[in-house]
Amino acid sequence: MNSSGTMRGPALVAGLSLFAMAVLENLVTFFGLHLLLLGYLAYRWARVVGVLLGIAGLGYLVDSFGAVLGHTPDAAVFTFVGEVVLMLWLLVKGRNITPSSMAMAA
């Protein structure tokens, strides 16, 4: 910091890096919650897809809270499986879902 209290040079870069990391951790947390909710909804139509999405959501939450606690468990290595299965399921079966089939599943 200089005499006017503003950051310059390496201090500015370090401060911006810490801010960006905090924002990304919050986004990962919300994405994990999103996958948990999506897994719950997908479980009604395809149980395997719903379970894998739930595991993916839990993996993202474990990663984000682990980073907050200072430990990086790297559980997100396995989370891509649920996301890829969802993508493939939507490409193959998702186009056949109609409003009437949704009403019958409820």
Buried (B, 14 or more C-beta within 10 A) or exposed (E): EEEEEEEEEEEEEEEEEEEEEEEEBEEBBEBBBEBBEBBEEBBEBBEEBBBBBBBBBBBBBBBBBBBEEEEEEEBBEEBEBBBEBBEEBBEEEBEEEEEEEEEEEE
